[in-house]
């Protein structure tokens, strides 16, 4: 695990996961890489959530990675509004690297402004 580099230091990550063990594992891995994390309730699906995020923030890009145990096709997940998708169980280093890459690529809060 990337414990020394802490590539996510100062980042805040929302973890949405319906399985408590998976949620805790993801949270611990992100926090070990320096991120603080919030946990969301499991009342709705990730597809419902991404739709709401994109509706609520149409001019601001909120980077989102789907980590799923379901065999959704990549193009369908991306079309739904996710930026990336990883299969469970996600490799901790790969997950943290993917989050770091999205955060560094998304340093402009507004898309299409102007």
LOLUMTOR-555176 format. One record per residue: residue number from 0; residue in three letters; x, y, z of N, C-alpha, C in turn. Coordinates in Angstrom, 1 decimal, m for minus. Layout:
   num   residu     n.px     n.py     n.pz    ca.px    ca.py    ca.pz     c.px     c.py     c.pz
   NUM      ALA        X        Y        Z        X        Y        Z        X        Y        Z
...
This chain:
   num   residu     n.px     n.py     n.pz    ca.px    ca.py    ca.pz     c.px     c.py     c.pz
     0      UNK      0.8     m1.2      0.0      0.0      0.0      0.0      0.9      1.2      0.0
     1      UNK      0.4      2.3     m0.6      1.1      3.6     m0.7      1.0      4.4      0.7
     2      UNK      1.8      4.0      1.7      1.6      4.6      3.0      2.6      5.8      3.1
     3      UNK      3.7      5.7      2.5      4.7      6.8      2.6      4.4      8.0      1.8
     4      UNK      4.0      7.8      0.6      3.8      8.9     m0.3      2.6      9.7      0.0
     5      UNK      1.5      9.1      0.5      0.3      9.7      0.8     m0.2     10.6     m0.3
     6      UNK     m0.4     10.0     m1.5     m0.8     10.8     m2.7     m2.1     11.5     m2.6
     7      UNK     m2.9     11.2     m1.7     m4.2     11.8     m1.5     m4.3     12.8     m0.4
     8      UNK     m3.2     13.2      0.2     m3.1     14.1      1.3     m3.9     15.3      1.0
     9      UNK     m4.8     15.7      1.9     m5.7     16.9      1.8     m6.9     16.7      1.0
    10      UNK     m7.1     15.5      0.4     m8.3     15.3     m0.5     m9.4     14.8      0.4
    11      UNK    m10.6     15.1      0.0    m11.8     14.6      0.6    m12.6     13.7     m0.4
    12      UNK    m12.9     12.5      0.1    m13.5     11.5     m0.8    m14.8     11.0     m0.2
    13      UNK    m15.8     11.0     m1.0    m17.1     10.4     m0.6    m17.1      8.9     m1.0
    14      UNK    m17.3      8.0     m0.1    m17.4      6.6     m0.4    m18.9      6.2     m0.3
    15      UNK    m19.4      5.7     m1.4    m20.8      5.2     m1.4    m20.7      3.7     m1.7
    16      UNK    m21.1      2.9     m0.7    m20.9      1.4     m0.8    m22.0      0.8      0.0
    17      UNK    m22.7     m0.2     m0.5    m23.8     m0.8      0.2    m23.3     m2.0      1.1
    18      UNK    m22.1     m2.5      0.9    m21.6     m3.6      1.7    m20.6     m3.0      2.8
    19      UNK    m20.9     m3.2      4.0    m20.2     m2.6      5.1    m18.7     m3.0      5.1
    20      UNK    m18.4     m4.2      4.8    m16.9     m4.6      4.8    m16.2     m4.0      3.6
    21      UNK    m16.8     m3.9      2.5    m16.2     m3.2      1.3    m16.0     m1.7      1.6
    22      UNK    m17.0     m1.1      2.2    m17.0      0.3      2.5    m15.8      0.6      3.5
    23      UNK    m15.7     m0.2      4.5    m14.6      0.0      5.5    m13.2     m0.2      4.8
    24      UNK    m13.1     m1.2      4.0    m11.8     m1.5      3.3    m11.5     m0.3      2.4
    25      UNK    m12.4      0.2      1.6    m12.1      1.3      0.8    m11.8      2.6      1.6
    26      UNK    m12.5      2.8      2.6    m12.3      4.0      3.5    m10.9      3.9      4.1
    27      UNK    m10.5      2.7      4.7     m9.2      2.5      5.3     m8.1      2.8      4.3
    28      UNK     m8.2      2.2      3.0     m7.2      2.4      2.0     m7.0      3.9      1.6
    29      UNK     m8.2      4.6      1.4     m8.1      6.0      1.1     m7.5      6.8      2.2
    30      UNK     m7.9      6.5      3.4     m7.3      7.3      4.6     m5.8      7.0      4.7
    31      UNK     m5.4      5.7      4.5     m4.0      5.4      4.6     m3.2      6.2      3.5
    32      UNK     m3.8      6.6      2.4     m3.1      7.4      1.4     m3.3      8.9      1.6
    33      UNK     m3.9      9.2      2.7     m4.0     10.7      3.1     m5.3     11.3      2.9
    34      UNK     m6.3     10.7      2.3     m7.6     11.3      2.1     m8.4     11.2      3.4
    35      UNK     m9.3     12.2      3.5    m10.3     12.0      4.5    m11.5     11.6      3.8
    36      UNK    m12.4     10.7      4.4    m13.5     10.2      3.7    m14.8     10.4      4.4
    37      UNK    m15.8     10.5      3.7    m17.2     10.6      4.2    m17.9      9.3      3.7
    38      UNK    m18.8      8.8      4.5    m19.5      7.6      4.1    m20.9      8.0      3.8
    39      UNK    m21.5      7.4      2.7    m22.8      7.7      2.4    m23.7      6.5      2.7
    40      UNK    m25.0      6.8      2.9    m25.9      5.7      3.1    m26.1      4.9      1.8
    41      UNK    m26.7      3.8      2.0    m26.9      2.9      0.8    m28.3      2.8      0.3
    42      UNK    m29.1      3.8      0.5    m30.5      3.8      0.1    m30.7      3.7     m1.4
    43      UNK    m29.8      4.2     m2.2    m29.9      4.2     m3.7    m28.7      3.6     m4.4
    44      UNK    m28.8      3.4     m5.6    m27.7      2.8     m6.4    m26.7      3.9     m6.8
    45      UNK    m25.6      3.4     m7.2    m24.5      4.3     m7.7    m25.0      5.0     m9.0
    46      UNK    m25.8      4.4     m9.8    m26.3      5.0    m11.0    m27.3      6.1    m10.7
    47      UNK    m28.1      5.9     m9.6    m29.0      7.0     m9.2    m28.2      8.2     m8.7
    48      UNK    m27.1      7.9     m7.9    m26.3      8.9     m7.3    m25.6      9.7     m8.4
    49      UNK    m25.0      9.1     m9.4    m24.2      9.8    m10.4    m25.2     10.7    m11.2
    50      UNK    m26.4     10.2    m11.5    m27.4     11.1    m12.2    m27.7     12.3    m11.4
    51      UNK    m27.9     12.2    m10.0    m28.2     13.3     m9.2    m27.0     14.3     m9.1
    52      UNK    m25.7     13.7     m9.0    m24.6     14.6     m9.0    m24.4     15.4    m10.2
    53      UNK    m24.6     14.7    m11.4    m24.5     15.5    m12.6    m25.6     16.5    m12.8
    54      UNK    m26.8     16.2    m12.3    m27.9     17.2    m12.3    m27.7     18.4    m11.4
    55      UNK    m27.2     18.1    m10.2    m27.0     19.1     m9.2    m25.8     20.1     m9.6
    56      UNK    m24.8     19.5    m10.2    m23.6     20.3    m10.6    m23.3     20.3    m12.1
    57      UNK    m24.2     20.8    m12.9    m24.0     20.7    m14.3    m22.8     21.5    m14.9
    58      UNK    m22.4     22.5    m14.1    m21.2     23.3    m14.6    m19.9     23.0    m13.8
    59      UNK    m20.0     22.1    m12.9    m18.8     21.7    m12.1    m18.6     20.2    m12.3
    60      UNK    m17.4     19.8    m12.6    m17.2     18.4    m12.7    m16.8     17.8    m11.4
    61      UNK    m17.5     16.9    m10.9    m17.2     16.1     m9.7    m16.7     14.8    m10.1
    62      UNK    m15.4     14.5     m9.9    m14.9     13.2    m10.4    m15.4     12.0     m9.6
    63      UNK    m15.9     11.0    m10.3    m16.5      9.8     m9.7    m16.0      8.5    m10.3
    64      UNK    m15.5      7.6     m9.4    m15.1      6.3     m9.9    m16.1      5.3     m9.4
    65      UNK    m16.6      4.4    m10.2    m17.5      3.3     m9.8    m16.6      2.1     m9.5
    66      UNK    m16.8      1.6     m8.3    m16.1      0.4     m7.9    m17.2     m0.6     m7.6
    67      UNK    m17.3     m1.6     m8.5    m18.4     m2.5     m8.5    m18.1     m4.0     m8.6
    68      UNK    m18.9     m4.8     m8.1    m18.8     m6.2     m8.3    m19.7     m6.7     m9.4
    69      UNK    m20.4     m5.8    m10.0    m21.3     m6.2    m11.1    m20.6     m6.1    m12.5
    70      UNK    m20.9     m7.0    m13.4    m20.2     m6.9    m14.7    m20.8     m5.9    m15.7
    71      UNK    m20.8     m4.7    m15.3    m21.4     m3.6    m16.2    m20.3     m3.4    m17.3
    72      UNK    m20.8     m3.1    m18.5    m19.9     m2.8    m19.6    m19.3     m1.4    m19.3
    73      UNK    m18.0     m1.3    m19.6    m17.3      0.0    m19.3    m18.0      1.1    m20.0
    74      UNK    m18.3      1.0    m21.3    m18.9      2.1    m22.0    m20.2      2.5    m21.4
    75      UNK    m21.0      1.6    m20.9    m22.3      2.0    m20.2    m22.0      2.7    m18.9
    76      UNK    m21.0      2.3    m18.2    m20.7      3.0    m16.9    m20.2      4.5    m17.2
    77      UNK    m19.4      4.6    m18.2    m18.9      5.9    m18.6    m20.0      6.8    m19.1
    78      UNK    m20.9      6.2    m20.0    m22.0      7.0    m20.5    m23.0      7.5    m19.4
    79      UNK    m23.1      6.7    m18.3    m23.9      7.0    m17.2    m23.3      8.3    m16.4
    80      UNK    m22.1      8.6    m16.6    m21.5      9.8    m16.0    m20.3      9.5    m15.1
    81      UNK    m19.9      8.3    m14.9    m18.7      8.0    m14.1    m17.5      8.3    m14.9
    82      UNK    m16.4      8.6    m14.2    m15.2      8.9    m14.9    m14.3      7.7    m15.1
    83      UNK    m14.5      6.7    m14.3    m13.7      5.5    m14.4    m14.5      4.4    m13.7
    84      UNK    m14.1      3.1    m13.9    m14.7      2.0    m13.2    m13.7      1.0    m12.9
    85      UNK    m13.8      0.4    m11.7    m12.9     m0.7    m11.2    m13.7     m1.8    m10.7
    86      UNK    m13.3     m3.0    m10.9    m14.0     m4.2    m10.4    m13.5     m4.5     m9.0
    87      UNK    m14.5     m5.0     m8.2    m14.2     m5.4     m6.8    m13.6     m6.8     m6.9
    88      UNK    m12.7     m7.1     m6.1    m12.1     m6.2     m5.1    m11.0     m5.3     m5.8
    89      UNK    m11.1     m4.1     m5.5    m10.2     m3.1     m6.2     m8.9     m3.2     m5.5
    90      UNK     m7.8     m3.2     m6.2     m6.5     m3.2     m5.7     m6.3     m1.8     m5.0
    91      UNK     m5.9     m1.8     m3.7     m5.8     m0.6     m3.0     m4.9      0.5     m3.6
    92      UNK     m3.7      0.0     m4.1     m2.8      1.0     m4.8     m3.4      1.5     m6.1
    93      UNK     m4.1      0.7     m6.8     m4.7      1.1     m8.1     m5.8      2.0     m7.8
    94      UNK     m6.6      1.8     m6.8     m7.7      2.6     m6.5     m7.2      4.0     m6.1
    95      UNK     m6.2      4.1     m5.2     m5.7      5.3     m4.7     m5.0      6.1     m5.9
    96      UNK     m4.4      5.4     m6.8     m3.8      6.0     m8.0     m4.8      6.6     m8.9
    97      UNK     m5.9      5.8     m9.1     m7.0      6.3     m9.9     m7.7      7.6     m9.3
    98      UNK     m7.9      7.6     m8.0     m8.5      8.8     m7.4     m7.5      9.9     m7.5
    99      UNK     m6.2      9.7     m7.3     m5.2     10.8     m7.4     m5.2     11.3     m8.8
   100      UNK     m5.2     10.5     m9.8     m5.2     10.9    m11.2     m6.4     11.7    m11.5
   101      UNK     m7.6     11.3    m11.1     m8.8     12.1    m11.3     m8.7     13.5    m10.7
   102      UNK     m8.3     13.5     m9.4     m8.2     14.8     m8.7     m7.2     15.7     m9.4
   103      UNK     m6.0     15.2     m9.8     m5.0     16.1    m10.4     m5.5     16.5    m11.8
   104      UNK     m6.3     15.7    m12.5     m6.8     16.1    m13.8     m7.9     17.1    m13.7
   105      UNK     m8.5     17.2    m12.6     m9.7     18.0    m12.4     m9.5     19.2    m11.6
   106      UNK     m8.4     19.9    m11.9     m8.1     21.1    m11.1     m8.9     22.3    m11.5
   107      UNK     m9.7     22.3    m12.5    m10.6     23.4    m12.8    m12.0     23.1    m12.4
   108      UNK    m12.6     23.8    m11.5    m13.9     23.5    m11.0    m15.0     23.6    m12.0
   109      UNK    m14.9     24.5    m13.0    m16.0     24.8    m13.9    m15.7     24.2    m15.3
   110      UNK    m16.7     23.5    m15.9    m16.5     23.1    m17.2    m17.5     23.8    m18.1
   111      UNK    m17.1     24.2    m19.2    m18.0     24.9    m20.2    m18.5     26.3    m19.7
   112      UNK    m17.8     26.8    m18.7    m18.2     28.2    m18.3    m17.8     29.2    m19.3
   113      UNK    m18.6     30.2    m19.5    m18.3     31.3    m20.4    m18.9     31.2    m21.7
